[in-house]
Amino acid sequence: MRPERRLKHLGLFALLLWVSTGCYVPIKQVPPESREHFPARYDEFAPGQVSRADVMLAMGEPDSVSTDESTLTYRWLSIDGIIVVTQCTPPLELTSETTLTFFFDEDGVLQDVNITSS
């Protein structure tokens, strides 16, 4: 094989290797549109003993409220890592969401607390 042809193959191989190399970068970052942390610990709210007003004072403004105000929902997002598949494609963010939901009776007394993560 001629030297210039070998150099061409080596260059193409290096380019292919550079383009196909992927990596995962672990990070822990909060997006600007999300809450940064739990303002209060959800296990501090005992069902039957806490009012809707108590929850809102401790947790702040909820992300969503049901029409009858029997459910308050708080959400937190975080970026857990970034995957770079190739050098030619934009990075892919791996995110997670935590949802904390408070359920109240018709008198505004806490009945249940549900936390989910995805």
C-alpha positions as CSV (number, residue, x, y, z in Angstrom):
1,M,0.0,0.0,0.0
2,R,1.3,3.4,-0.9
3,P,2.2,5.8,2.0
4,E,-0.3,8.5,1.0
5,R,-3.1,5.9,0.8
6,R,-2.1,4.5,4.3
7,L,-2.2,8.1,5.6
8,K,-5.6,8.7,4.1
9,H,-7.0,5.5,5.8
10,L,-5.4,6.5,9.1
11,G,-7.0,9.9,8.8
12,L,-10.4,8.4,8.0
13,F,-10.1,6.0,10.9
14,A,-9.2,8.8,13.3
15,L,-12.1,10.9,12.0
16,L,-14.5,7.9,12.5
17,L,-13.1,7.3,16.0
18,W,-13.6,10.9,16.9
19,V,-17.1,11.1,15.6
20,S,-18.3,7.8,17.2
21,T,-16.9,8.4,20.6
22,G,-19.6,9.0,23.2
23,C,-19.4,9.7,26.9
24,Y,-21.6,10.3,30.0
25,V,-20.9,13.2,32.2
26,P,-22.5,13.0,35.6
27,I,-23.7,16.3,37.0
28,K,-26.3,17.5,39.5
29,Q,-27.8,20.7,38.3
30,V,-31.2,22.4,38.9
31,P,-32.8,24.0,35.8
32,P,-33.6,27.7,36.2
33,E,-37.4,27.1,36.0
34,S,-37.4,24.6,38.8
35,R,-37.3,24.8,42.6
36,E,-33.9,24.4,44.1
37,H,-34.8,22.3,47.1
38,F,-37.6,21.2,49.4
39,P,-38.4,24.3,51.5
40,A,-39.6,21.9,54.2
41,R,-39.4,18.2,54.8
42,Y,-42.6,16.5,53.6
43,D,-42.6,14.1,56.5
44,E,-43.1,17.0,58.9
45,F,-46.7,17.2,57.8
46,A,-48.9,14.9,59.8
47,P,-52.2,13.9,58.2
48,G,-55.2,15.1,60.3
49,Q,-53.1,17.7,62.1
50,V,-52.0,20.2,59.4
51,S,-54.0,22.7,57.4
52,R,-53.7,23.8,53.8
53,A,-52.4,27.2,55.0
54,D,-49.7,25.5,57.1
55,V,-48.5,23.6,54.1
56,M,-48.4,26.7,51.9
57,L,-46.6,28.7,54.5
58,A,-43.9,26.0,54.9
59,M,-43.6,25.0,51.2
60,G,-44.4,28.2,49.4
61,E,-46.6,28.7,46.3
62,P,-47.5,25.3,44.7
63,D,-46.9,24.5,41.1
64,S,-50.5,23.4,40.7
65,V,-53.8,23.5,42.7
66,S,-56.9,21.5,41.9
67,T,-60.0,23.5,41.2
68,D,-61.6,22.6,44.5
69,E,-58.2,23.3,46.3
70,S,-58.2,19.8,47.7
71,T,-54.8,19.0,46.1
72,L,-51.6,21.0,46.1
73,T,-48.7,19.8,43.9
74,Y,-45.1,20.8,44.1
75,R,-42.5,19.7,41.5
76,W,-38.7,19.7,41.4
77,L,-36.6,19.0,38.4
78,S,-32.9,18.1,38.2
79,I,-30.4,17.4,35.5
80,D,-28.5,14.3,36.6
81,G,-26.1,13.9,33.7
82,I,-25.4,14.6,30.1
83,I,-24.8,12.0,27.4
84,V,-22.7,12.9,24.4
85,V,-23.4,10.2,21.7
86,T,-21.1,11.7,19.0
87,Q,-19.2,14.8,18.6
88,C,-21.6,15.8,15.7
89,T,-24.9,15.7,17.7
90,P,-26.0,17.9,20.6
91,P,-25.7,16.4,24.1
92,L,-28.7,14.7,25.7
93,E,-29.7,15.7,29.2
94,L,-30.8,13.0,31.7
95,T,-33.4,14.6,34.0
96,S,-35.4,13.5,36.9
97,E,-38.6,14.9,38.4
98,T,-39.8,14.7,42.0
99,T,-43.5,15.4,42.7
100,L,-44.9,16.0,46.1
101,T,-48.7,16.1,46.4
102,F,-50.8,17.0,49.4
103,F,-54.4,15.9,49.7
104,F,-56.9,17.8,51.9
105,D,-60.5,17.2,52.9
106,E,-63.3,19.7,52.5
107,D,-62.3,21.5,55.7
108,G,-58.7,22.0,54.4
109,V,-57.1,19.5,56.8
110,L,-54.3,17.3,55.4
111,Q,-55.4,13.7,54.7
112,D,-52.4,12.3,52.8
113,V,-49.0,13.1,51.3
114,N,-47.7,11.4,48.2
115,I,-44.1,11.7,46.8
116,T,-43.1,10.2,43.5
117,S,-39.8,10.3,41.6
118,S,-39.2,9.6,37.9
